[in-house]
Amino acid sequence: MRRDAPFVDGETYHLFNRGAHKQKIFTKENDYTRFLLLLHLANTEEGLDLRETFRKYKGQTFATIFKEEQPTKSLVDVFAYALMPNHFHLVLKQKKEGGITAFTRKVLTGYSMYFNLLYDHSGILSQGAIKSKVILNEAYFRYIFAYIHLNPLSLTHPGWEKNKTELEEKSARKSLHNYKYSSFYDYSLGTRPERAILSYTEAPNFLKDQNDLDKLLQWHSEENS
């Protein structure tokens, strides 16, 4: 990961990247699930052995791993994420020196190895180094939180950003609630095994208290007004 300045302990960042040449990096449910498992299990100073974990839970669902495995000595707080077919977004707070770099390296290396083996892919998977922007204030945090969680609407409501006033909110809300590969569900509807990825109790209260579609649309518009 190349940066002009190092990540700072206690600061929160929006990180994002897409597939090389805009190719898809997630093509089926198992791909998304593998990346989510890595977000959960790689958040530790200790080593990561997915093969051993899968042997341990052989014959059980991935949900069991999210419930039973609780990595210790976490490197980052994960506050939000969204996985899209050809890109992903993360919001991370660094807890320890080098934490974000170590965490993202483990996640992306693990996923690249999985993807390359499964799909007989060679060469780079991502488009260059992962990009990042520091979140310096609450207003920008609200916007990023909204931007990330509204991202999946582009799959079901193309062009929604240009026609917000015409967006059918019942349909849009249903689409976001049904999208399993973002943390919107964990803030808006309640608990599920995948919430283990998030540092939910550490998240700012304004994220936990106001997070339905109407509020996200408001936050998204305020930053662009």
C-alpha positions, 0 to 999 in steps of 0.5 A: 500500500503506497501512501504519502503519509502513514496511517495514524493510530486513532484516525479513521479512513475510507479505503477502496479499490476495484478490480484491475481493468474494472474486472469483476472480483466477486462473481458468486456468493462464495466469493463475497463470503470468503472476503467477509470471512477474511475481514473477520478472521484477519483482524488480529495480530496473530497468524491466519490459517483458513484451512485449519479453520475450515477443517475445524468447522467442516460440515457447518455453515459459514454463519457458525464461523462468524458466531464462534470465532472471535479473533483477539488483539484486533488491528483495526475497528471496522465501522462499515463496508460494502462489496460490489461486483468489481470493487469494495469499500471499507471504513477502518480505524487504526488501533495499533501502529501499522494496523491498517496496512497489516490488516488489508495486506492479510485480507487482500493476499488471502482473497487473491490466493483464493480467487487465482486458484479457483478461477485459474487467474494470473496477474494482478487482481486489484487496480493498483494499491488500495486507495484511502482518504482520512475522515477528519470530521463528523459531516464527512463521516456521515457522507462516507457512511451514506455513500458506501451503504447506498452504493448497492442501489446502482445494481437495482436502481441505475442512475438513482443519484441523478434522480433522487427525488424520483427514487421509489423509497420502498423499493430502494429500502427493500433492495438495500435490506436484501443486499447481504454484502454490506454492513447496512443490514447490521445498522438498520435491521439488527443482528446477524452472524456477519455483524461480528465483522464490525466494531459495532459497540465502538462505532460513533452513536450517530451511526447507530442511532440514525441509519435508515434510508431517509437519513442516508439520502439526507447525509449523501445530499448534504455533502454534495449540496 
